[in-house]
Amino acid sequence: MAWEIVAIWAIVVATLVWFRRDEDRERSKALAEQARYFATAPRYRHRHIPRSEPLAETPPQAMVHRRYLDLLKSSGPAPSAARPG
């Protein structure tokens, strides 16, 4: 009687393991087909398209900020405020 229960459980476990492996194999097969399609389809191939218009020039406000920062750099270290003592 005990061996029959063990045999039933062995069959159940073997069936579940077999089912799981088969499902994983099918899923990976479908994923490989999708990957192959996206890797080789002409629609998804990388094509470099050169820009027809030049890059935008630096806005005037950024130029003002750049000149201000350059002025701060060229003036040297800021004088330290005298501490009341």
Biopython code that builds the backbone (N, CA, C, O; Angstrom):
import numpy as np
from Bio.PDB.StructureBuilder import StructureBuilder

atoms = [
    (1, "MET", "N", (0.821, -1.190, 0.000)),
    (1, "MET", "CA", (0.000, 0.000, 0.000)),
    (1, "MET", "C", (0.869, 1.258, 0.000)),
    (1, "MET", "O", (0.574, 2.200, -0.737)),
    (2, "ALA", "N", (1.919, 1.297, 0.799)),
    (2, "ALA", "CA", (2.776, 2.475, 0.883)),
    (2, "ALA", "C", (3.510, 2.694, -0.427)),
    (2, "ALA", "O", (3.678, 3.833, -0.862)),
    (3, "TRP", "N", (3.946, 1.619, -1.059)),
    (3, "TRP", "CA", (4.683, 1.772, -2.311)),
    (3, "TRP", "C", (3.776, 2.329, -3.414)),
    (3, "TRP", "O", (4.258, 3.006, -4.323)),
    (4, "GLU", "N", (2.466, 2.051, -3.342)),
    (4, "GLU", "CA", (1.529, 2.573, -4.333)),
    (4, "GLU", "C", (1.392, 4.099, -4.202)),
    (4, "GLU", "O", (1.320, 4.815, -5.201)),
    (5, "ILE", "N", (1.359, 4.570, -2.973)),
    (5, "ILE", "CA", (1.286, 6.019, -2.742)),
    (5, "ILE", "C", (2.568, 6.691, -3.218)),
    (5, "ILE", "O", (2.528, 7.757, -3.832)),
    (6, "VAL", "N", (3.702, 6.064, -2.932)),
    (6, "VAL", "CA", (4.988, 6.599, -3.385)),
    (6, "VAL", "C", (5.044, 6.611, -4.912)),
    (6, "VAL", "O", (5.539, 7.566, -5.511)),
    (7, "ALA", "N", (4.541, 5.557, -5.534)),
    (7, "ALA", "CA", (4.543, 5.494, -7.003)),
    (7, "ALA", "C", (3.646, 6.577, -7.601)),
    (7, "ALA", "O", (4.006, 7.198, -8.601)),
    (8, "ILE", "N", (2.477, 6.806, -6.992)),
    (8, "ILE", "CA", (1.575, 7.852, -7.477)),
    (8, "ILE", "C", (2.243, 9.217, -7.376)),
    (8, "ILE", "O", (2.193, 10.006, -8.320)),
    (9, "TRP", "N", (2.868, 9.499, -6.236)),
    (9, "TRP", "CA", (3.545, 10.784, -6.057)),
    (9, "TRP", "C", (4.722, 10.937, -7.015)),
    (9, "TRP", "O", (4.986, 12.033, -7.510)),
    (10, "ALA", "N", (5.422, 9.846, -7.273)),
    (10, "ALA", "CA", (6.542, 9.899, -8.221)),
    (10, "ALA", "C", (6.035, 10.241, -9.623)),
    (10, "ALA", "O", (6.658, 11.021, -10.343)),
    (11, "ILE", "N", (4.913, 9.658, -9.999)),
    (11, "ILE", "CA", (4.325, 9.950, -11.304)),
    (11, "ILE", "C", (3.872, 11.410, -11.367)),
    (11, "ILE", "O", (4.086, 12.082, -12.376)),
    (12, "VAL", "N", (3.249, 11.900, -10.294)),
    (12, "VAL", "CA", (2.787, 13.288, -10.261)),
    (12, "VAL", "C", (3.964, 14.252, -10.372)),
    (12, "VAL", "O", (3.917, 15.205, -11.150)),
    (13, "VAL", "N", (5.009, 14.011, -9.604)),
    (13, "VAL", "CA", (6.183, 14.891, -9.629)),
    (13, "VAL", "C", (6.856, 14.842, -10.996)),
    (13, "VAL", "O", (7.228, 15.879, -11.543)),
    (14, "ALA", "N", (7.012, 13.647, -11.544)),
    (14, "ALA", "CA", (7.639, 13.518, -12.864)),
    (14, "ALA", "C", (6.817, 14.237, -13.930)),
    (14, "ALA", "O", (7.386, 14.871, -14.819)),
    (15, "THR", "N", (5.490, 14.150, -13.856)),
    (15, "THR", "CA", (4.623, 14.820, -14.817)),
    (15, "THR", "C", (4.752, 16.333, -14.701)),
    (15, "THR", "O", (4.833, 17.029, -15.713)),
    (16, "LEU", "N", (4.772, 16.844, -13.476)),
    (16, "LEU", "CA", (4.903, 18.292, -13.279)),
    (16, "LEU", "C", (6.256, 18.812, -13.771)),
    (16, "LEU", "O", (6.329, 19.875, -14.388)),
    (17, "VAL", "N", (7.317, 18.065, -13.498)),
    (17, "VAL", "CA", (8.646, 18.472, -13.955)),
    (17, "VAL", "C", (8.697, 18.448, -15.483)),
    (17, "VAL", "O", (9.227, 19.373, -16.098)),
    (18, "TRP", "N", (8.164, 17.424, -16.083)),
    (18, "TRP", "CA", (8.149, 17.306, -17.543)),
    (18, "TRP", "C", (7.354, 18.455, -18.168)),
    (18, "TRP", "O", (7.792, 19.061, -19.146)),
    (19, "PHE", "N", (6.178, 18.750, -17.593)),
    (19, "PHE", "CA", (5.352, 19.843, -18.095)),
    (19, "PHE", "C", (6.088, 21.174, -18.001)),
    (19, "PHE", "O", (6.081, 21.961, -18.947)),
    (20, "ARG", "N", (6.723, 21.422, -16.859)),
    (20, "ARG", "CA", (7.438, 22.691, -16.655)),
    (20, "ARG", "C", (8.583, 22.852, -17.657)),
    (20, "ARG", "O", (8.751, 23.926, -18.234)),
    (21, "ARG", "N", (9.366, 21.799, -17.866)),
    (21, "ARG", "CA", (10.481, 21.869, -18.811)),
    (21, "ARG", "C", (9.979, 22.086, -20.236)),
    (21, "ARG", "O", (10.582, 22.836, -21.004)),
    (22, "ASP", "N", (8.882, 21.433, -20.585)),
    (22, "ASP", "CA", (8.326, 21.590, -21.920)),
    (22, "ASP", "C", (7.834, 23.022, -22.132)),
    (22, "ASP", "O", (8.050, 23.602, -23.196)),
    (23, "GLU", "N", (7.173, 23.591, -21.121)),
    (23, "GLU", "CA", (6.710, 24.978, -21.225)),
    (23, "GLU", "C", (7.877, 25.951, -21.333)),
    (23, "GLU", "O", (7.823, 26.895, -22.120)),
    (24, "ASP", "N", (8.931, 25.732, -20.550)),
    (24, "ASP", "CA", (10.117, 26.594, -20.633)),
    (24, "ASP", "C", (10.772, 26.493, -22.005)),
    (24, "ASP", "O", (11.212, 27.502, -22.557)),
    (25, "ARG", "N", (10.840, 25.296, -22.556)),
    (25, "ARG", "CA", (11.433, 25.098, -23.874)),
    (25, "ARG", "C", (10.615, 25.826, -24.949)),
    (25, "ARG", "O", (11.181, 26.466, -25.835)),
    (26, "GLU", "N", (9.294, 25.727, -24.868)),
    (26, "GLU", "CA", (8.434, 26.429, -25.824)),
    (26, "GLU", "C", (8.580, 27.950, -25.698)),
    (26, "GLU", "O", (8.629, 28.656, -26.705)),
    (27, "ARG", "N", (8.650, 28.446, -24.468)),
    (27, "ARG", "CA", (8.795, 29.881, -24.243)),
    (27, "ARG", "C", (10.129, 30.386, -24.783)),
    (27, "ARG", "O", (10.182, 31.440, -25.417)),
    (28, "SER", "N", (11.206, 29.643, -24.538)),
    (28, "SER", "CA", (12.511, 30.085, -25.028)),
    (28, "SER", "C", (12.589, 29.977, -26.552)),
    (28, "SER", "O", (13.276, 30.772, -27.193)),
    (29, "LYS", "N", (11.893, 29.004, -27.133)),
    (29, "LYS", "CA", (11.856, 28.886, -28.590)),
    (29, "LYS", "C", (11.144, 30.093, -29.205)),
    (29, "LYS", "O", (11.607, 30.647, -30.203)),
    (30, "ALA", "N", (10.023, 30.498, -28.611)),
    (30, "ALA", "CA", (9.293, 31.670, -29.106)),
    (30, "ALA", "C", (10.124, 32.941, -28.933)),
    (30, "ALA", "O", (10.127, 33.803, -29.811)),
    (31, "LEU", "N", (10.825, 33.061, -27.809)),
    (31, "LEU", "CA", (11.666, 34.232, -27.570)),
    (31, "LEU", "C", (12.822, 34.284, -28.566)),
    (31, "LEU", "O", (13.183, 35.361, -29.041)),
    (32, "ALA", "N", (13.404, 33.126, -28.884)),
    (32, "ALA", "CA", (14.492, 33.079, -29.862)),
    (32, "ALA", "C", (13.990, 33.485, -31.243)),
    (32, "ALA", "O", (14.703, 34.166, -31.980)),
    (33, "GLU", "N", (12.782, 33.080, -31.602)),
    (33, "GLU", "CA", (12.209, 33.480, -32.897)),
    (33, "GLU", "C", (11.990, 34.998, -32.949)),
    (33, "GLU", "O", (12.267, 35.637, -33.965)),
    (34, "GLN", "N", (11.498, 35.558, -31.862)),
    (34, "GLN", "CA", (11.301, 37.009, -31.815)),
    (34, "GLN", "C", (12.638, 37.740, -31.912)),
    (34, "GLN", "O", (12.757, 38.729, -32.636)),
    (35, "ALA", "N", (13.636, 37.257, -31.187)),
    (35, "ALA", "CA", (14.956, 37.891, -31.219)),
    (35, "ALA", "C", (15.552, 37.816, -32.607)),
    (35, "ALA", "O", (16.151, 38.784, -33.076)),
    (36, "ARG", "N", (15.398, 36.678, -33.275)),
    (36, "ARG", "CA", (15.913, 36.531, -34.629)),
    (36, "ARG", "C", (15.208, 37.502, -35.572)),
    (36, "ARG", "O", (15.844, 38.096, -36.442)),
    (37, "TYR", "N", (13.913, 37.660, -35.405)),
    (37, "TYR", "CA", (13.166, 38.580, -36.253)),
    (37, "TYR", "C", (13.643, 40.019, -36.062)),
    (37, "TYR", "O", (13.911, 40.725, -37.035)),
    (38, "PHE", "N", (13.750, 40.453, -34.791)),
    (38, "PHE", "CA", (14.148, 41.830, -34.535)),
    (38, "PHE", "C", (15.612, 42.077, -34.899)),
    (38, "PHE", "O", (15.998, 43.217, -35.157)),
    (39, "ALA", "N", (16.422, 41.032, -34.922)),
    (39, "ALA", "CA", (17.828, 41.195, -35.273)),
    (39, "ALA", "C", (18.045, 41.240, -36.779)),
    (39, "ALA", "O", (19.019, 41.832, -37.243)),
    (40, "THR", "N", (17.157, 40.626, -37.543)),
    (40, "THR", "CA", (17.403, 40.518, -38.983)),
    (40, "THR", "C", (16.384, 41.247, -39.847)),
    (40, "THR", "O", (16.632, 41.416, -41.041)),
    (41, "ALA", "N", (15.269, 41.681, -39.315)),
    (41, "ALA", "CA", (14.243, 42.335, -40.124)),
    (41, "ALA", "C", (14.746, 43.679, -40.632)),
    (41, "ALA", "O", (15.348, 44.440, -39.875)),
    (42, "PRO", "N", (14.507, 43.979, -41.903)),
    (42, "PRO", "CA", (14.984, 45.248, -42.458)),
    (42, "PRO", "C", (14.400, 46.460, -41.746)),
    (42, "PRO", "O", (15.024, 47.520, -41.686)),
    (43, "ARG", "N", (13.215, 46.296, -41.216)),
    (43, "ARG", "CA", (12.561, 47.409, -40.543)),
    (43, "ARG", "C", (13.325, 47.871, -39.304)),
    (43, "ARG", "O", (13.254, 49.043, -38.937)),
    (44, "TYR", "N", (14.052, 46.963, -38.660)),
    (44, "TYR", "CA", (14.731, 47.295, -37.412)),
    (44, "TYR", "C", (16.237, 47.419, -37.565)),
    (44, "TYR", "O", (16.946, 47.543, -36.566)),
    (45, "ARG", "N", (16.741, 47.390, -38.785)),
    (45, "ARG", "CA", (18.188, 47.546, -38.977)),
    (45, "ARG", "C", (18.587, 48.979, -38.722)),
    (45, "ARG", "O", (17.842, 49.913, -39.018)),
    (46, "HIS", "N", (19.775, 49.139, -38.167)),
    (46, "HIS", "CA", (20.266, 50.479, -37.858)),
    (46, "HIS", "C", (20.760, 51.147, -39.134)),
    (46, "HIS", "O", (21.602, 50.605, -39.850)),
    (47, "ARG", "N", (20.232, 52.309, -39.400)),
    (47, "ARG", "CA", (20.687, 53.094, -40.544)),
    (47, "ARG", "C", (21.010, 54.490, -40.054)),
    (47, "ARG", "O", (20.197, 55.141, -39.399)),
    (48, "HIS", "N", (22.199, 54.933, -40.380)),
    (48, "HIS", "CA", (22.614, 56.278, -39.978)),
    (48, "HIS", "C", (22.074, 57.276, -40.989)),
    (48, "HIS", "O", (22.366, 57.177, -42.181)),
    (49, "ILE", "N", (21.300, 58.220, -40.526)),
    (49, "ILE", "CA", (20.752, 59.254, -41.390)),
    (49, "ILE", "C", (21.440, 60.562, -41.008)),
    (49, "ILE", "O", (21.262, 61.057, -39.895)),
    (50, "PRO", "N", (22.220, 61.119, -41.922)),
    (50, "PRO", "CA", (22.926, 62.365, -41.591)),
    (50, "PRO", "C", (21.932, 63.512, -41.394)),
    (50, "PRO", "O", (20.876, 63.566, -42.024)),
    (51, "ARG", "N", (22.302, 64.410, -40.511)),
    (51, "ARG", "CA", (21.442, 65.571, -40.253)),
    (51, "ARG", "C", (21.454, 66.506, -41.450)),
    (51, "ARG", "O", (22.504, 66.770, -42.036)),
    (52, "SER", "N", (20.299, 66.992, -41.800)),
    (52, "SER", "CA", (20.238, 67.941, -42.903)),
    (52, "SER", "C", (20.416, 69.369, -42.395)),
    (52, "SER", "O", (20.973, 70.211, -43.101)),
    (53, "GLU", "N", (19.949, 69.651, -41.177)),
    (53, "GLU", "CA", (20.088, 70.999, -40.639)),
    (53, "GLU", "C", (21.230, 71.005, -39.606)),
    (53, "GLU", "O", (21.437, 70.016, -38.903)),
    (54, "PRO", "N", (21.955, 72.104, -39.521)),
    (54, "PRO", "CA", (23.054, 72.177, -38.552)),
    (54, "PRO", "C", (22.498, 72.239, -37.117)),
    (54, "PRO", "O", (21.327, 72.543, -36.893)),
    (55, "LEU", "N", (23.364, 71.946, -36.181)),
    (55, "LEU", "CA", (22.960, 72.026, -34.773)),
    (55, "LEU", "C", (22.635, 73.462, -34.411)),
    (55, "LEU", "O", (23.188, 74.398, -34.989)),
    (56, "ALA", "N", (21.746, 73.632, -33.465)),
    (56, "ALA", "CA", (21.342, 74.976, -33.045)),
    (56, "ALA", "C", (22.532, 75.691, -32.399)),
    (56, "ALA", "O", (23.338, 75.083, -31.696)),
    (57, "GLU", "N", (22.617, 76.993, -32.657)),
    (57, "GLU", "CA", (23.699, 77.768, -32.074)),
    (57, "GLU", "C", (23.418, 78.022, -30.605)),
    (57, "GLU", "O", (22.293, 77.858, -30.133)),
    (58, "THR", "N", (24.467, 78.429, -29.886)),
    (58, "THR", "CA", (24.332, 78.700, -28.462)),
    (58, "THR", "C", (23.443, 79.920, -28.263)),
    (58, "THR", "O", (23.663, 80.956, -28.890)),
    (59, "PRO", "N", (22.436, 79.807, -27.392)),
    (59, "PRO", "CA", (21.546, 80.952, -27.176)),
    (59, "PRO", "C", (22.312, 82.115, -26.532)),
    (59, "PRO", "O", (23.292, 81.889, -25.821)),
    (60, "PRO", "N", (21.873, 83.355, -26.773)),
    (60, "PRO", "CA", (22.587, 84.521, -26.251)),
    (60, "PRO", "C", (22.670, 84.531, -24.733)),
    (60, "PRO", "O", (23.668, 84.990, -24.177)),
    (61, "GLN", "N", (21.653, 84.041, -24.059)),
    (61, "GLN", "CA", (21.668, 84.051, -22.596)),
    (61, "GLN", "C", (22.795, 83.163, -22.070)),
    (61, "GLN", "O", (23.431, 83.498, -21.070)),
    (62, "ALA", "N", (23.044, 82.045, -22.731)),
    (62, "ALA", "CA", (24.129, 81.163, -22.307)),
    (62, "ALA", "C", (25.477, 81.833, -22.512)),
    (62, "ALA", "O", (26.403, 81.634, -21.726)),
    (63, "MET", "N", (25.585, 82.629, -23.571)),
    (63, "MET", "CA", (26.833, 83.347, -23.812)),
    (63, "MET", "C", (27.102, 84.357, -22.694)),
    (63, "MET", "O", (28.242, 84.516, -22.256)),
    (64, "VAL", "N", (26.055, 85.033, -22.240)),
    (64, "VAL", "CA", (26.206, 85.994, -21.144)),
    (64, "VAL", "C", (26.662, 85.268, -19.885)),
    (64, "VAL", "O", (27.544, 85.747, -19.173)),
    (65, "HIS", "N", (26.067, 84.123, -19.612)),
    (65, "HIS", "CA", (26.466, 83.356, -18.426)),
    (65, "HIS", "C", (27.916, 82.915, -18.544)),
    (65, "HIS", "O", (28.657, 82.961, -17.562)),
    (66, "ARG", "N", (28.332, 82.487, -19.735)),
    (66, "ARG", "CA", (29.701, 82.042, -19.938)),
    (66, "ARG", "C", (30.686, 83.194, -19.716)),
    (66, "ARG", "O", (31.722, 83.011, -19.075)),
    (67, "ARG", "N", (30.363, 84.388, -20.248)),
    (67, "ARG", "CA", (31.241, 85.543, -20.046)),
    (67, "ARG", "C", (31.335, 85.913, -18.571)),
    (67, "ARG", "O", (32.410, 86.280, -18.096)),
    (68, "TYR", "N", (30.222, 85.821, -17.838)),
    (68, "TYR", "CA", (30.230, 86.132, -16.409)),
    (68, "TYR", "C", (31.116, 85.143, -15.651)),
    (68, "TYR", "O", (31.902, 85.548, -14.794)),
    (69, "LEU", "N", (30.995, 83.858, -15.958)),
    (69, "LEU", "CA", (31.833, 82.867, -15.284)),
    (69, "LEU", "C", (33.300, 83.060, -15.625)),
    (69, "LEU", "O", (34.160, 82.897, -14.760)),
    (70, "ASP", "N", (33.602, 83.406, -16.875)),
    (70, "ASP", "CA", (34.992, 83.676, -17.261)),
    (70, "ASP", "C", (35.536, 84.892, -16.517)),
    (70, "ASP", "O", (36.698, 84.905, -16.112)),
    (71, "LEU", "N", (34.706, 85.905, -16.339)),
    (71, "LEU", "CA", (35.104, 87.097, -15.602)),
    (71, "LEU", "C", (35.408, 86.753, -14.145)),
    (71, "LEU", "O", (36.390, 87.237, -13.581)),
    (72, "LEU", "N", (34.571, 85.925, -13.544)),
    (72, "LEU", "CA", (34.823, 85.512, -12.163)),
    (72, "LEU", "C", (36.125, 84.727, -12.051)),
    (72, "LEU", "O", (36.878, 84.892, -11.091)),
    (73, "LYS", "N", (36.379, 83.887, -13.023)),
    (73, "LYS", "CA", (37.615, 83.095, -13.010)),
    (73, "LYS", "C", (38.841, 83.986, -13.147)),
    (73, "LYS", "O", (39.842, 83.787, -12.458)),
    (74, "SER", "N", (38.762, 84.959, -14.029)),
    (74, "SER", "CA", (39.938, 85.785, -14.310)),
    (74, "SER", "C", (40.223, 86.784, -13.184)),
    (74, "SER", "O", (41.354, 87.253, -13.058)),
    (75, "SER", "N", (39.226, 87.117, -12.371)),
    (75, "SER", "CA", (39.449, 88.103, -11.321)),
    (75, "SER", "C", (40.183, 87.506, -10.119)),
    (75, "SER", "O", (40.561, 88.243, -9.208)),
    (76, "GLY", "N", (40.384, 86.226, -10.098)),
    (76, "GLY", "CA", (41.123, 85.608, -9.002)),
    (76, "GLY", "C", (40.205, 85.259, -7.846)),
    (76, "GLY", "O", (38.985, 85.377, -7.952)),
    (77, "PRO", "N", (40.796, 84.828, -6.744)),
    (77, "PRO", "CA", (39.967, 84.437, -5.600)),
    (77, "PRO", "C", (39.258, 85.643, -5.001)),
    (77, "PRO", "O", (39.800, 86.747, -4.962)),
    (78, "ALA", "N", (38.072, 85.416, -4.549)),
    (78, "ALA", "CA", (37.288, 86.502, -3.943)),
    (78, "ALA", "C", (37.890, 86.863, -2.596)),
    (78, "ALA", "O", (38.328, 85.986, -1.851)),
    (79, "PRO", "N", (37.913, 88.164, -2.280)),
    (79, "PRO", "CA", (38.471, 88.555, -0.973)),
    (79, "PRO", "C", (37.594, 88.021, 0.141)),
    (79, "PRO", "O", (36.366, 88.067, 0.063)),
    (80, "SER", "N", (38.236, 87.517, 1.168)),
    (80, "SER", "CA", (37.460, 86.950, 2.268)),
    (80, "SER", "C", (36.940, 88.086, 3.143)),
    (80, "SER", "O", (37.629, 89.086, 3.344)),
    (81, "ALA", "N", (35.768, 87.938, 3.642)),
    (81, "ALA", "CA", (35.167, 88.965, 4.491)),
    (81, "ALA", "C", (35.843, 88.921, 5.847)),
    (81, "ALA", "O", (36.119, 87.857, 6.403)),
    (82, "ALA", "N", (36.098, 90.103, 6.353)),
    (82, "ALA", "CA", (36.746, 90.183, 7.655)),
    (82, "ALA", "C", (35.748, 89.763, 8.725)),
    (82, "ALA", "O", (34.609, 90.228, 8.767)),
    (83, "ARG", "N", (36.216, 88.869, 9.587)),
    (83, "ARG", "CA", (35.323, 88.411, 10.656)),
    (83, "ARG", "C", (35.443, 89.331, 11.860)),
    (83, "ARG", "O", (36.532, 89.741, 12.263)),
    (84, "PRO", "N", (34.286, 89.634, 12.409)),
    (84, "PRO", "CA", (34.377, 90.460, 13.627)),
    (84, "PRO", "C", (35.047, 89.654, 14.750)),
    (84, "PRO", "O", (34.752, 88.475, 14.942)),
    (85, "GLY", "N", (35.881, 90.261, 15.430)),
    (85, "GLY", "CA", (36.630, 89.490, 16.375)),
    (85, "GLY", "C", (36.605, 89.952, 17.697)),
    (85, "GLY", "O", (37.223, 89.347, 18.574)),
]
sb = StructureBuilder()
sb.init_structure("model")
sb.init_model(0)
sb.init_chain("A")
sb.init_seg("    ")
for serial, (resi, resn, name, xyz) in enumerate(atoms, 1):
    if name == "N":
        sb.init_residue(resn, " ", resi, " ")
    sb.init_atom(name, np.array(xyz, "f"), 0.0, 1.0, " ", f" {name:<3s}", serial, name[0])
structure = sb.get_structure()
